[in-house]
C-alpha cells in the first residue's frame, strides 16, 4: 500500500481528522462521483412528492374536480419508485466504499505496525495494537456506511425542505425558525458528551483486549499459581470501565433521539394550532390569521417530517461520527506515535562477516543512562565470539544493535568496512539473523516455519537446513505439511529450538547471533541441540550469548561485560587463568549446576 496520511496536529478538528481518510478512499473516486450525483437526484425525488399531495388535495379532492387526478397519482407513484431505486443504489454504493476503505486502512495500519522499530513494541501491549486493527477500524466502517456517506443527502434534504416550506408559507417557516435554536443547542451539547464517552470506550476496550491477550498467553502460569481469581478481578475492573462508558454513551444517544422526535411532535402541534387559525381564539394578542388550506397543511407537515427525519437520524449519525472520530484519533495516534524504520541505505551485498565495534555507547531513551559505555571489539570472518556477563550487563543490547532492532547508537559499528547505520535494513537482515531467547513458532506448516514463504529459500535449502540442525527427525515424524499448533504446542522445547536453528540456516545468513538460544532445553534433545550449535559455529561468523559452558568453550574469543563495559577479553583458558570476573562466573555456574 502506498497511502500516506498527512501528520496529525495536536488538536485536530473532526473534519480534519476525517479528511485523513481521503488517501484510503480516493481509489473509489468514480463511486464517489456516482454517490454525489445520486444524492441530489434522490433529494429532488423525495421533495417533489409532498407538493403533488398538496395539488391532489387542494385542486381535486377539496374542489371535487377529478379531471387530471389520475395523471398526478401516476406521477406520484413513479416518483416513489424512482426514489426507492435511487435510495437503494446510494446505500449500496456507500456500503461498498465503506468496506473497501476498511480493507485499505487495515492493510495500511498492519503494514505500518510491521515497519515500526522494536522500541515501539517495548511499551505497547499486543492487545492494544489488536484493538486498533480490529475494533477501531470496524467503527470507521460504520461511520462511512451509516454516517458520513449520507450526510450530503441529509444536508440536501434539510436545505430543500426548508426552501419548499418558505415557498409554501414563510410565516409557518418563521415560527419553526424561532424554535430551532433549542434543537441546535441540545444537539451540540450531546455531541460533545458523546465524543468524550466514545473516546473512553476505545481506551477501555483496548485495555480489556490487552489484559485478555496477556492473561490467555500466560494461562498456564495463572493456573499453576492459583491466580485465576486475581486475573478475573482485574478483568472485571477493566470490563466495568468499558461497561460504564458504553452505558453513558447509550444514555446520551437515546436522549438525543428522543428529544428530536419529541420536539418534532411539538412542531406539528404548533403548526396545526397556528395554521388552522385556532391561535386567534386562544386569547393571545395576535392579529387575525387566515386558516391555511388542507393541502398546504398536509404538504407542510410532510416537508417538516422530511426536515426532521435527517435531523432525527442525525442523532444516531452523531453517535457513529463521534465513535469514528474517537477511533480515528486512536488509529492515527498509532500512525503518528513512531516513525517507521528507515529501510533505505547502502546495498549490503554478500557479507564476509568482518565486524568492528569502536567506542560504542547506547541508551534506550534520552532521559535514561547509557547501558553500553564505550565498548570496543572486533569479529573476524568465520570467527565465533561469545559474550558473557551477569543479567543487565548489556549483552543482548549489543546484539540488537548489530541487527538494527535498535538504532541511535553513538560510536562506530562497521560491517565489512561499512558503517552499520548507513546500510539497508532489509538487506542487512537477510545477511544477519538472530536466534533470540523467545522462540516464535507460527500456527502454520513446518515448511512455512522453516522457510517463512521466502522465495529466496528453496525446498532444497530447507531440507539441507533441517539435516544440518538435526531437526530432520521431527520432519520425518510429522511431515513438511504438518500444521503446528499455537506456540508449537505439539513440539518439545528442544524441538522448537531446533526449528529456529533450521529456520536460520535455511536462510543462509553470513552472520548469526545466538542470544541465549540454549537457555532452556529438555534432556531428550539436549545432545541434538549441542550438535546443531556446533554445526552453526563451524560454518558461520557467530556472536553467541550463552550460559552453557559447553557452548562458550567453543568460542574463539570471549568478551566479559559488566555494567555496559568490557572488563575482560580472551579465550576460555586465558580468562580462567586470569582468575577474575570470568572465572567467578564459571565457578558460580558450576555451583548452580551442582546444586541442581
C-alpha positions in Angstrom: 0.0 0.0 0.0 1.3 3.4 -0.9 -1.2 5.6 1.1 0.4 8.0 3.4 -1.7 10.1 5.7 -0.7 13.7 6.5 0.7 14.2 10.0 -1.9 15.0 12.7 -1.8 18.2 14.6 -2.0 18.4 18.4 -5.6 19.5 18.5 -7.0 18.3 15.2 -10.6 19.1 14.5 -13.2 16.4 13.5 -13.3 17.5 9.8 -9.5 17.5 9.5 -9.4 14.1 11.1 -12.0 12.7 8.7 -10.0 14.2 5.8 -7.1 12.0 6.7 -9.3 9.1 5.4 -9.2 10.5 1.9 -6.0 8.7 0.8 -7.7 5.4 1.6 -10.9 6.4 -0.2 -9.7 8.1 -3.4 -9.3 4.9 -5.3 -13.1 4.8 -5.4 -13.4 8.2 -7.0 -15.9 7.0 -9.6 -18.1 5.5 -6.9 -17.9 8.8 -5.0 -18.9 10.7 -8.1 -21.9 8.5 -8.6 -22.8 8.9 -5.0 -22.7 12.7 -5.3 -24.9 12.5 -8.5 -27.5 10.3 -6.8 -27.7 12.4 -3.7 -29.3 15.5 -5.3 -31.4 13.3 -7.6 -32.7 11.4 -4.5 -33.4 14.6 -2.6 -35.3 16.1 -5.6 -37.4 12.9 -6.0 -38.3 12.9 -2.2 -39.1 16.6 -2.0 -41.4 16.7 -5.0 -43.8 14.2 -3.5 -45.4 16.4 -0.8 -46.1 19.1 -3.4 -48.0 16.6 -5.6 -50.1 15.6 -2.5 -50.9 19.3 -2.0 -52.1 19.7 -5.5 -54.2 16.5 -5.3 -55.9 17.7 -2.1 -56.4 21.4 -2.9 -57.1 21.3 -6.6 -59.0 18.0 -6.9 -60.3 16.4 -3.6 -61.4 19.6 -1.9 -62.9 21.0 -5.2 -64.4 17.8 -6.5 -62.6 18.3 -9.8 -61.4 14.7 -10.6 -60.1 15.6 -14.1 -56.4 15.2 -14.1 -56.1 13.5 -10.7 -55.0 10.1 -12.3 -52.1 11.7 -14.0 -50.9 13.2 -10.7 -51.3 9.9 -8.9 -49.3 8.1 -11.6 -46.6 10.7 -11.4 -46.6 10.3 -7.6 -46.2 6.5 -8.0 -43.4 6.9 -10.5 -41.6 9.3 -8.2 -41.9 6.8 -5.3 -40.4 4.0 -7.5 -37.5 6.2 -8.7 -36.9 7.4 -5.1 -36.6 3.8 -4.0 -34.2 2.8 -6.8 -32.1 5.9 -6.1 -32.0 5.4 -2.4 -31.1 1.7 -2.7 -28.4 2.4 -5.2 -27.0 5.1 -2.9 -27.0 2.7 0.1 -25.2 0.0 -1.9 -22.5 2.5 -3.1 -21.9 3.8 0.4 -21.6 0.3 1.8 -19.2 -0.7 -1.0 -17.0 2.3 -0.5 -17.0 1.8 3.3 -16.0 -1.9 3.1 -13.1 -1.2 0.6 -11.9 1.7 2.7 -11.8 -0.5 5.8 -9.7 -3.1 4.0 -7.2 -0.4 2.8 -6.9 1.2 6.1 -6.4 -2.1 8.0 -3.8 -3.1 5.4 -2.0 0.2 5.8 -2.1 0.0 9.6 -0.9 -3.6 9.7 2.0 -2.7 7.3 2.8 0.3 9.4 3.0 -1.8 12.5 5.3 -4.3 10.7 7.6 -1.4 9.8 7.9 0.1 13.3 11.1 -0.3 15.3 11.5 -2.6 18.3 11.3 0.3 20.8 7.7 0.9 19.8 6.6 -2.6 20.9 8.6 -2.4 24.1 6.0 0.0 25.6 2.7 -1.1 24.0 0.7 -4.3 24.8 -0.2 -6.5 21.9 -3.9 -6.3 22.9 -3.9 -2.6 22.3 -2.5 -3.0 18.8 -5.1 -5.7 18.1 -7.9 -3.3 19.1 -6.6 -0.6 16.7 -6.5 -3.2 13.9 -10.0 -4.6 14.6 -12.5 -2.7 16.7 -11.3 0.8 15.8 -11.3 0.0 12.0 -14.7 -1.6 12.3 -16.0 1.7 13.8 -14.7 3.6 10.9 -16.6 1.3 8.6 -19.8 2.1 10.5 -19.3 5.9 10.1 -18.6 5.6 6.3 -21.5 3.3 5.7 -24.1 4.8 8.1 -22.8 8.3 8.9 -20.6 10.4 6.7 -21.7 8.7 3.5 -25.3 10.0 3.8 -24.5 13.4 5.3 -24.5 15.0 1.9 -28.0 13.7 1.2 -29.2 14.8 4.6 -27.9 18.4 4.0 -29.7 18.5 0.6 -32.9 17.2 2.2 -32.7 19.8 5.0 -32.0 22.6 2.6 -34.6 21.5 0.1 -37.3 21.0 2.7 -36.7 24.5 4.2 -36.8 26.0 0.7 -40.1 24.4 -0.1 -41.5 25.4 3.3 -40.5 29.0 2.7 -42.1 28.8 -0.8 -45.4 27.4 0.6 -45.7 29.6 3.7 -43.0 31.9 5.1 -44.9 32.6 8.3 -45.1 29.0 9.3 -41.5 28.6 8.5 -40.6 31.6 10.6 -42.3 30.1 13.6 -40.2 26.9 13.3 -37.0 29.0 12.9 -37.8 30.8 16.2 -38.0 27.4 18.0 -34.9 25.8 16.2 -32.1 27.3 18.5 -33.3 25.0 21.3 -32.7 22.0 19.0 -29.3 23.2 17.9 -28.0 23.8 21.4 -29.2 20.4 22.7 -27.6 18.5 19.7 -24.3 20.3 20.1 -24.2 19.6 23.9 -24.9 15.9 23.4 -22.5 15.6 20.5 -19.6 16.9 22.7 -20.6 14.4 25.5 -20.7 11.5 23.0 -17.2 12.4 21.8 -15.9 12.1 25.3 -17.5 8.8 26.1 -16.7 7.2 22.8 -13.0 8.1 23.4 -13.3 6.4 26.8 -14.9 3.3 25.2 -12.0 3.0 22.7 -9.5 3.3 25.6 -11.4 0.8 27.8 -11.8 -1.9 25.1 -8.1 -1.6 24.3 -7.2 -2.2 27.9 -9.6 -5.2 28.1 -8.0 -6.7 25.0 -4.5 -6.1 26.3 -5.4 -7.9 29.5 -7.0 -10.8 27.7 -4.1 -11.3 25.3 -1.6 -11.2 28.2 -3.5 -13.5 30.6 -4.5 -16.0 28.0 -0.9 -16.2 26.8 0.1 -16.9 30.4 -2.8 -19.1 31.4 -0.6 -22.0 32.4 1.2 -19.8 35.0 -2.0 -18.4 36.3 -3.4 -21.9 36.9 -0.1 -23.3 38.4 0.0 -20.4 40.9 -3.8 -20.4 41.5 -4.0 -16.8 40.4 -7.3 -17.2 38.5 -9.3 -15.1 41.0 -6.9 -12.2 40.8 -6.9 -12.3 37.0 -10.7 -12.4 37.0 -11.0 -9.5 39.3 -8.6 -7.4 37.2 -10.7 -8.3 34.1 -13.8 -7.3 36.0 -12.3 -3.9 36.8 -11.3 -3.2 33.2 -14.6 -4.5 31.8 -16.6 -2.4 34.2 -14.9 0.8 32.9 -15.9 -0.3 29.4 -19.5 -1.0 30.6 -19.8 2.4 32.3 -18.6 4.3 29.3 -21.0 2.4 27.0 -23.9 2.9 29.3 -23.3 6.7 29.5 -22.9 7.0 25.7 -26.1 5.0 25.2 -28.0 7.3 27.6 -26.9 10.4 25.7 -27.6 8.8 22.3 -31.1 7.9 23.5 -31.7 11.3 24.9 -30.8 12.9 21.6 -33.1 10.7 19.5 -36.0 11.1 22.0 -35.5 14.9 22.2 -35.5 15.4 18.4 -38.5 13.1 18.0 -40.5 14.8 20.7 -39.7 18.2 19.5 -40.9 17.2 16.1 -44.3 16.4 17.6 -44.4 19.7 19.3 -43.6 21.5 16.0 -46.5 19.7 14.3 -48.9 20.7 17.1 -47.8 24.3 16.9 -48.3 24.3 13.1 -51.8 22.9 13.4 -52.6 25.4 16.1 -51.4 28.3 14.1 -52.3 27.1 10.6 -55.9 26.3 11.5 -56.4 29.7 13.0 -57.1 28.3 16.4 -54.4 30.5 17.9 -56.6 33.6 17.3 -59.3 32.0 19.5 -56.8 31.4 22.4 -57.0 34.9 23.7 -53.4 35.7 22.8 -52.8 39.2 21.3 -52.2 38.1 17.8 -53.7 39.5 14.5 -56.4 37.8 12.6 -54.9 34.7 10.9 -56.4 33.2 7.8 -56.7 29.4 8.0 -54.4 27.5 5.6 -55.8 25.1 3.1 -55.8 21.4 4.0 -53.5 20.5 1.2 -51.0 23.1 2.2 -51.0 21.9 5.9 -50.6 18.3 4.8 -47.7 19.2 2.5 -46.1 21.5 5.1 -46.2 18.7 7.7 -44.7 16.3 5.2 -41.9 18.8 4.5 -41.4 19.2 8.2 -41.1 15.4 8.5 -38.5 15.4 5.7 -36.7 18.2 7.5 -36.8 16.5 10.9 -36.1 13.0 9.6 -32.4 13.7 8.7 -32.1 15.7 11.9 -33.6 12.8 13.9 -31.3 10.4 12.1 -28.5 12.8 12.9 -28.8 11.7 16.5 -27.6 8.2 15.5 -25.2 9.6 12.9 -23.7 11.8 15.6 -23.1 8.7 17.6 -21.5 7.0 14.6 -19.4 10.0 13.8 -18.2 10.6 17.4 -17.4 6.9 17.7 -15.4 7.1 14.4 -13.6 10.3 15.5 -12.6 8.5 18.7 -11.4 5.6 16.7 -9.6 7.8 14.2 -7.8 9.6 17.0 -6.5 6.2 18.3 -5.7 4.8 14.8 -3.8 7.9 13.6 -2.3 8.3 17.0 -0.8 4.9 16.4 0.4 6.0 13.0 1.9 9.2 14.4 3.4 7.6 17.5 6.6 6.5 15.9 8.3 6.8 12.6 8.7 3.5 10.6 12.2 2.0 10.4 14.1 3.7 7.7 14.8 0.8 5.2 16.8 3.0 2.8 20.6 2.7 2.8 23.6 1.4 1.1 23.2 -2.0 -0.6 24.8 -4.7 1.5 25.6 -7.3 -1.0 27.2 -10.6 0.3 28.8 -10.0 3.7 32.1 -11.7 4.7 31.4 -11.3 8.4 34.0 -8.8 9.4 32.7 -6.8 12.4 34.5 -3.9 14.1 32.9 -2.1 17.1 34.6 1.0 18.4 33.7 3.2 21.4 30.0 2.1 21.3 27.6 3.9 23.6 23.8 3.4 23.7 20.8 4.4 25.8 17.2 3.3 25.3 15.7 6.8 25.8 17.1 10.4 26.0 16.3 10.6 29.7 17.9 7.3 30.7 21.5 6.3 31.4 23.8 4.6 29.0 23.5 0.8 29.0 26.6 0.5 26.8 29.6 2.6 27.8 32.3 2.8 25.2 32.8 -0.9 24.3 35.1 -1.9 21.5 35.8 -5.3 20.0 36.1 -7.0 16.6 35.0 -10.2 15.0 36.8 -11.7 12.0 35.0 -13.6 9.2 34.2 -17.2 10.3 35.2 -16.4 13.9 33.0 -17.3 17.0 32.8 -14.7 19.7 30.9 -15.3 22.9 29.6 -12.5 25.1 29.1 -13.3 28.8 28.1 -11.4 31.9 25.6 -11.0 34.6 21.9 -10.0 33.8 21.6 -6.4 32.8 25.2 -6.1 31.7 24.3 -5.2 28.1 24.8 -8.5 26.3 21.5 -8.5 24.4 21.7 -4.8 23.7 24.9 -5.3 21.7 23.3 -8.0 19.5 20.1 -5.9 19.0 22.2 -3.1 17.7 24.0 -5.4 15.3 20.8 -6.5 13.6 19.3 -2.9 13.8 16.5 -3.8 16.1 17.5 -0.6 17.8 19.2 2.4 16.3 20.6 5.7 17.6 23.9 4.4 18.9 27.0 6.6 19.4 30.4 5.4 18.3 31.0 3.1 15.4 29.8 -0.3 14.2 31.4 -1.3 10.9 30.5 -4.5 9.0 32.9 -5.3 6.2 34.1 -1.7 6.5 30.7 -0.1 6.1 29.0 1.9 8.9 26.0 -0.1 10.2 23.7 3.0 10.4 24.2 3.6 6.6 23.3 0.0 5.5 19.9 -1.0 4.1 17.9 -2.6 6.9 16.1 -5.2 4.7 19.3 -6.3 3.0 21.2 -6.4 6.3 18.7 -8.6 8.0 18.9 -11.1 5.1 22.6 -11.4 6.0 22.5 -11.1 9.8 19.9 -13.4 11.5 19.4 -13.6 15.3 18.1 -16.6 17.2 16.5 -15.0 20.3 15.6 -16.3 23.7 11.9 -16.1 22.9 11.1 -18.8 20.4 8.5 -17.9 17.9 6.5 -20.7 16.2 3.7 -19.9 13.8 0.4 -21.8 13.6 1.3 -22.9 10.1 3.0 -25.8 8.3 6.5 -26.9 9.3 7.7 -25.8 5.8 6.4 -22.3 6.4 8.0 -22.2 9.8 11.4 -23.1 8.3 11.2 -21.1 5.0 8.7 -18.3 6.0 7.5 -18.2 2.4 10.8 -16.6 1.4 11.1 -17.1 -2.4 14.9 -17.0 -2.0 14.8 -20.1 0.2 14.2 -23.2 -1.9 12.9 -26.5 -0.7 16.4 -27.9 -1.1 17.7 -25.2 1.2 15.0 -26.2 3.7 15.8 -29.9 3.5 19.5 -29.2 3.9 19.0 -26.9 6.9 16.8 -29.4 8.8 19.5 -32.1 8.4 22.3 -29.8 9.4 20.5 -28.8 12.6 19.2 -32.3 13.4 15.6 -31.3 13.0 15.1 -33.9 10.3 13.7 -36.5 12.7 10.8 -34.2 13.6 10.1 -33.5 9.9 10.1 -37.3 9.2 7.8 -37.9 12.0 5.2 -35.1 11.3 5.8 -34.2 7.7 6.6 -30.9 6.0 2.9 -30.1 5.6 2.0 -30.7 9.3 0.4 -27.6 10.7 1.8 -26.8 14.1 -0.5 -25.9 17.0 -0.4 -22.4 18.6 3.1 -21.6 20.0 4.3 -25.0 18.8 2.4 -26.9 21.5 2.9 -30.2 19.6 6.7 -29.9 19.8 9.0 -30.2 22.8 11.0 -27.1 24.0 14.2 -28.6 22.5 12.4 -29.4 19.2 11.2 -25.8 18.9 14.8 -24.6 19.4 16.0 -27.0 16.7 13.3 -25.5 14.4 14.6 -22.0 15.0 18.1 -23.2 14.1 16.8 -24.8 10.9 15.0 -21.6 10.0 18.2 -19.7 10.5 20.4 -22.0 8.4 17.8 -22.3 5.6 18.1 -18.5 5.0 21.9 -18.9 4.7 23.0 -15.7 6.6 26.6 -14.6 6.7 26.4 -13.7 10.4 24.4 -15.4 13.1 23.6 -14.1 16.5 22.7 -16.7 19.1 21.1 -14.8 22.0 20.6 -17.2 25.0 19.3 -19.7 22.4 20.3 -22.6 24.6 19.0 -21.3 27.8 16.1 -23.8 28.1 16.3 -27.3 26.8 14.8 -30.7 27.6 17.1 -33.7 28.3 15.9 -35.8 25.3 17.1 -33.3 22.6 19.9 -31.6 24.5 22.5 -33.6 22.6 20.9 -32.8 19.3 20.9 -29.1 20.2 24.6 -29.1 21.0 25.4 -30.8 17.7 23.2 -28.3 15.9 25.1 -25.4 17.6 28.4 -27.0 16.7 27.3 -27.1 13.0 26.4 -23.5 13.1 29.6 -22.4 14.9 31.7 -24.3 12.4 30.2 -22.7 9.3 29.4 -19.1 10.1 30.6 -15.9 11.8 28.8 -16.2 15.1 28.2 -13.9 18.1 26.8 -16.1 20.9 25.3 -15.1 24.2 25.1 -18.3 26.4 25.2 -19.5 29.9 26.2 -23.0 29.0 29.9 -23.6 29.5 30.0 -26.2 26.6 28.9 -23.5 24.2 31.2 -20.8 25.5 34.2 -23.1 25.3 33.8 -23.5 21.5 34.2 -19.7 21.0 37.4 -18.3 19.6 37.2 -15.4 21.9 35.1 -14.4 24.9 34.0 -10.9 25.9 33.0 -10.3 29.5 30.6 -7.5 30.1 29.8 -5.8 33.4 27.5 -2.7 33.7 27.8 -2.0 30.0 31.6 -2.2 29.8 34.0 -4.9 28.6 36.0 -5.9 31.7 37.8 -8.9 30.2 38.6 -10.4 26.8 40.3 -13.6 25.8 40.0 -17.4 25.3 38.3 -19.6 27.8 41.7 -20.9 29.0 43.2 -17.5 29.3 40.3 -16.0 31.2 40.3 -18.9 33.7 44.0 -18.4 34.3 43.4 -14.7 35.0 41.1 -15.7 37.8 39.0 -12.5 37.5 35.3 -11.9 36.6 35.0 -14.7 34.0 36.4 -17.2 36.4 33.9 -16.1 39.0 31.0 -16.5 36.5 32.2 -20.0 35.6 32.6 -21.0 39.2 29.1 -19.6 40.0 27.7 -21.6 37.1 29.3 -24.8 38.3 27.9 -24.2 41.8 24.4 -23.8 40.4 24.8 -26.9 38.3 26.0 -28.9 41.3 23.1 -27.7 43.4 20.6 -28.5 40.7 
